Amino acid sequence: MRRARAFVLATLMLGLASRPIHGQPRGEETPALTTLHMVDDKTGWAHGGGVLRSTDGGINWRDITPIYSSGQRVGFSNITALSHQVAWVIPAATNVSAPKEIFRTSDGGLTWRGATIQVPALTSLSFINPREGWLLASFGAAAGSEAVEAYRSTDGGGTWISVGPLSGLPNGGDKTGITFLNSTTGWITGLTLQYDTLYLYVTHDSGRTWRPQVIPLPPEVIPHWRGVPQQPPPKFFTARDGILPVFYEIYAGPNDSLHSTGEIAVAIYATHDGGMTWTYSSVKRVNGFYLISFADTNHGWLMNGSNLYATSDGGRRWTTIHPSQLPFDTTQLEFISPQVGWAIRQKVPSLNKTLDGGLTWAPLPYRIQRQ
């Protein structure tokens, strides 16, 4: 859980730095990739000791990490990629009292422009197009609660204005992300210490007022449980169609001494009305760590240990796959179509790729050209 000092700010103005920030190549190396986001079968963004971008399907990566005016590389925390060319980077948190920055590129990382923000911590970003977006700022987290503020930009991150008091959004719960579908509808997700409660709040007025969104509980999930929406929050493939994976950790024992059973029930929720209603298709029980990736509302993959499962009907039925060349300690799955996907392994740095929906995988040797 994040920890931050209390800090109050009503309106936030961000000025984009007037000069672009460049970097120069300084050699090649191949450390582990830690996160991967592919835009299509050729172009992708990743983190591997810096901000990386590939235009050949993941074989060659160029380090495009922004650089401060002092010449120091920006420590990476979070990247939000909107397209082949447009992305935002939130640097890793440093001194709580120090100004925070967001860096934006509109040319695939050739140049970056930075914006300074006087807030203790930045939680997440969500942009619906190159100009309109929201950010969630944390103003203090402790003992299962967190004060946050939301800000909106209509110029690609050049200026940000507070949306005002987040009416209906409680301080209780650790906020994990914000995402918007369009200019009015968005969600905030979080973690809560309360049992039998899912932290999922929705807005329909651009973030001014929030209400808990109640989604149906599968009969397989009985008290007591803790529910956590998969990160990032709801993922939309069209203006109306999206998915929301939720994992329910099951607890047992007397109410005054509950303990986790180690069992997790993964429910795949889908919407076809722009998030107004959500329905689950089925529940997949797993034990411990798992990975999940959906290429569209129908085609998804779930990995639990050495077991890989695939669905082509939104999670109603899962087929067990016995893949070749897919390490059991894979740390991320990333599918961009029913056939094409990637898998990251960090312990022994490797990148694997499939062209047949996960049936077979082949190592993809990759290179990183550093700044």
VENNORDA-V942905 format. One record per residue. N is the residue number from 1. OMEGA is omega as a letter, one per 20 degrees, with the letter a starting at -180 (none if undefined). NEAR is the number of other C-alpha atoms within 8 Angstrom. D_FIRST is the distance of its C-alpha to the first C-alpha in Angstrom with 2 decimals. Layout:
N_OMEGA_NEAR_D_FIRST, N_OMEGA_NEAR_D_FIRST
This chain:
1_a_4_0.00, 2_r_6_3.77, 3_r_7_6.54, 4_r_11_9.98, 5_r_9_13.39, 6_a_7_15.29, 7_a_8_17.66, 8_r_5_20.23, 9_a_6_22.08, 10_a_6_24.40, 11_a_7_25.78, 12_r_12_24.66, 13_a_8_27.32, 14_r_11_26.82, 15_r_8_29.86, 16_r_10_30.19, 17_a_8_31.56, 18_a_5_35.25, 19_r_5_35.61, 20_r_8_34.32, 21_a_11_32.36, 22_r_9_33.98, 23_a_10_33.56, 24_r_6_36.24, 25_r_8_36.35, 26_r_7_36.39, 27_a_7_36.73, 28_r_8_35.27, 29_a_8_32.86, 30_r_8_30.90, 31_a_7_27.39, 32_r_12_24.98, 33_a_15_23.75, 34_r_10_20.03, 35_a_9_19.98, 36_r_12_23.11, 37_r_9_24.28, 38_r_11_28.03, 39_r_11_29.89, 40_a_7_33.00, 41_r_9_34.79, 42_a_11_35.35, 43_r_14_32.74, 44_r_15_29.09, 45_a_13_26.14, 46_r_12_23.95, 47_r_12_21.79, 48_a_11_23.38, 49_a_8_23.09, 50_r_10_23.50, 51_a_14_24.19, 52_r_14_26.95, 53_r_14_29.47, 54_r_14_32.14, 55_r_10_35.25, 56_r_9_36.86, 57_r_10_34.57, 58_r_12_32.32, 59_r_10_35.09, 60_r_12_34.89, 61_r_13_31.83, 62_r_11_32.16, 63_a_13_29.58, 64_a_13_29.27, 65_r_13_26.40, 66_a_13_26.90, 67_r_12_28.22, 68_r_9_27.84, 69_r_6_31.16, 70_a_5_31.04, 71_a_6_31.33, 72_r_7_27.91, 73_r_8_26.06, 74_r_10_22.94, 75_a_7_19.82, 76_r_13_18.51, 77_a_9_15.10, 78_r_9_16.06, 79_r_9_19.53, 80_a_9_20.96, 81_a_10_24.50, 82_a_11_26.91, 83_r_7_30.13, 84_a_9_32.15, 85_a_10_32.25, 86_r_13_29.49, 87_r_13_25.85, 88_r_11_23.16, 89_r_12_20.81, 90_r_12_17.68, 91_r_12_17.71, 92_a_9_14.97, 93_r_8_13.45, 94_r_5_15.74, 95_a_5_16.86, 96_a_9_15.11, 97_a_6_18.66, 98_r_8_20.09, 99_r_9_20.99, 100_a_13_19.03, 101_r_10_21.14, 102_r_12_21.58, 103_a_12_24.33, 104_r_12_26.60, 105_r_14_29.38, 106_a_10_32.16, 107_r_8_34.27, 108_r_11_32.19, 109_r_11_30.75, 110_r_9_34.13, 111_r_12_33.08, 112_r_13_29.91, 113_a_13_29.66, 114_r_10_26.87, 115_a_13_25.70, 116_a_11_24.24, 117_a_11_21.75, 118_r_8_21.25, 119_a_13_17.64, 120_a_15_14.67, 121_r_11_12.48, 122_a_11_13.38, 123_a_11_11.31, 124_r_11_14.24, 125_r_12_18.04, 126_r_11_20.66, 127_r_12_24.39, 128_r_12_27.21, 129_a_7_29.89, 130_a_9_30.43, 131_a_11_30.56, 132_a_14_28.45, 133_r_15_24.67, 134_r_14_21.60, 135_r_13_18.43, 136_a_14_15.29, 137_a_14_14.33, 138_a_15_11.49, 139_r_16_13.13, 140_r_12_10.71, 141_r_15_7.52, 142_r_8_8.03, 143_r_4_9.08, 144_r_10_8.07, 145_a_11_9.48, 146_r_14_9.42, 147_a_10_12.73, 148_r_11_13.69, 149_r_12_17.10, 150_r_13_18.87, 151_a_13_21.66, 152_r_12_24.52, 153_r_14_26.78, 154_r_10_30.23, 155_r_9_31.30, 156_r_10_28.99, 157_r_14_26.52, 158_r_10_29.23, 159_a_12_28.44, 160_r_13_25.69, 161_r_10_26.34, 162_r_11_24.03, 163_r_11_24.65, 164_r_8_24.72, 165_a_6_22.94, 166_a_12_20.93, 167_r_7_23.21, 168_a_7_22.02, 169_a_9_18.27, 170_r_5_16.58, 171_a_8_13.83, 172_a_8_12.55, 173_r_13_9.79, 174_a_13_6.71, 175_a_11_9.03, 176_a_11_9.25, 177_r_14_12.79, 178_r_15_16.20, 179_r_14_19.54, 180_r_14_23.12, 181_a_11_26.24, 182_a_7_28.76, 183_a_8_29.33, 184_a_11_28.64, 185_r_13_26.43, 186_a_14_22.71, 187_r_13_19.53, 188_r_13_15.94, 189_a_13_13.68, 190_r_13_10.44, 191_r_12_8.93, 192_r_14_10.52, 193_a_7_11.31, 194_r_6_14.91, 195_r_9_17.23, 196_a_9_19.59, 197_r_9_17.76, 198_a_10_16.84, 199_r_13_14.81, 200_a_12_17.31, 201_a_12_18.95, 202_r_12_21.99, 203_r_14_24.08, 204_r_10_27.75, 205_r_8_28.49, 206_r_10_26.52, 207_a_13_23.39, 208_r_11_25.06, 209_a_11_24.73, 210_r_13_22.35, 211_r_9_22.92, 212_r_8_21.29, 213_a_7_22.93, 214_r_5_24.28, 215_a_7_24.92, 216_r_7_27.12, 217_r_5_25.79, 218_a_9_27.59, 219_r_5_29.88, 220_a_6_28.47, 221_a_10_25.17, 222_a_7_26.02, 223_j_8_24.12, 224_a_9_21.84, 225_r_13_19.12, 226_a_15_15.65, 227_a_13_15.91, 228_r_11_13.73, 229_r_14_15.59, 230_r_9_16.03, 231_i_6_14.67, 232_a_7_16.26, 233_a_13_17.26, 234_r_10_21.00, 235_a_8_23.26, 236_r_10_26.78, 237_r_9_29.88, 238_r_6_32.31, 239_a_7_32.35, 240_a_11_32.45, 241_r_14_31.18, 242_r_16_27.59, 243_r_12_25.34, 244_r_12_22.04, 245_r_11_20.99, 246_r_12_18.95, 247_a_12_18.06, 248_r_13_18.56, 249_a_13_17.52, 250_r_16_20.47, 251_a_12_20.53, 252_r_9_23.77, 253_r_7_25.42, 254_a_6_26.32, 255_a_5_24.15, 256_a_4_23.49, 257_a_6_22.52, 258_r_9_20.90, 259_a_7_19.81, 260_r_9_18.75, 261_a_8_21.92, 262_a_8_20.36, 263_r_11_21.98, 264_r_12_20.48, 265_a_14_22.60, 266_r_12_22.23, 267_r_14_23.90, 268_r_14_25.12, 269_r_12_25.69, 270_r_14_28.12, 271_r_14_29.47, 272_r_9_32.87, 273_r_8_33.00, 274_r_11_30.34, 275_r_10_27.53, 276_r_6_29.52, 277_r_9_29.48, 278_r_10_27.71, 279_r_9_29.35, 280_a_11_28.28, 281_r_11_30.75, 282_r_10_29.96, 283_r_12_27.39, 284_a_7_26.88, 285_r_8_25.76, 286_r_10_24.02, 287_r_9_22.72, 288_a_8_19.58, 289_r_6_18.51, 290_r_10_20.21, 291_r_10_20.84, 292_r_10_22.33, 293_r_10_24.31, 294_r_12_26.78, 295_r_11_29.59, 296_a_9_30.76, 297_a_13_30.64, 298_a_11_32.86, 299_a_14_32.11, 300_a_16_28.94, 301_r_11_27.97, 302_a_11_25.65, 303_r_11_25.31, 304_a_12_24.46, 305_r_8_25.42, 306_a_8_28.95, 307_r_10_29.58, 308_a_12_29.73, 309_r_11_30.53, 310_r_12_31.85, 311_r_14_32.68, 312_r_10_35.14, 313_r_9_35.05, 314_r_13_31.50, 315_r_13_30.44, 316_r_8_33.38, 317_r_9_34.65, 318_r_9_33.06, 319_r_7_35.25, 320_r_8_34.49, 321_r_10_35.00, 322_a_7_35.98, 323_r_10_35.20, 324_r_8_36.78, 325_r_9_35.04, 326_a_9_31.46, 327_a_7_29.48, 328_a_7_27.56, 329_r_8_24.58, 330_a_11_24.28, 331_r_10_20.79, 332_r_11_21.58, 333_r_12_24.43, 334_r_12_25.72, 335_r_12_28.81, 336_r_13_30.69, 337_r_9_33.68, 338_a_10_34.98, 339_a_11_36.36, 340_r_14_34.37, 341_r_14_31.01, 342_r_11_29.20, 343_r_13_27.07, 344_r_16_25.01, 345_a_15_24.98, 346_a_11_23.09, 347_r_6_24.22, 348_a_6_27.76, 349_r_11_27.50, 350_r_12_29.31, 351_r_13_29.61, 352_a_13_31.59, 353_r_12_33.19, 354_r_14_34.92, 355_a_10_37.71, 356_r_9_38.52, 357_r_10_35.45, 358_r_12_33.92, 359_r_10_37.10, 360_r_11_37.59, 361_r_13_35.48, 362_r_9_36.75, 363_r_9_35.17, 364_r_10_34.82, 365_a_7_35.39, 366_r_10_33.62, 367_r_10_34.03, 368_r_12_31.97, 369_a_13_33.98, 370_r_12_32.09, 371_none_11_32.58
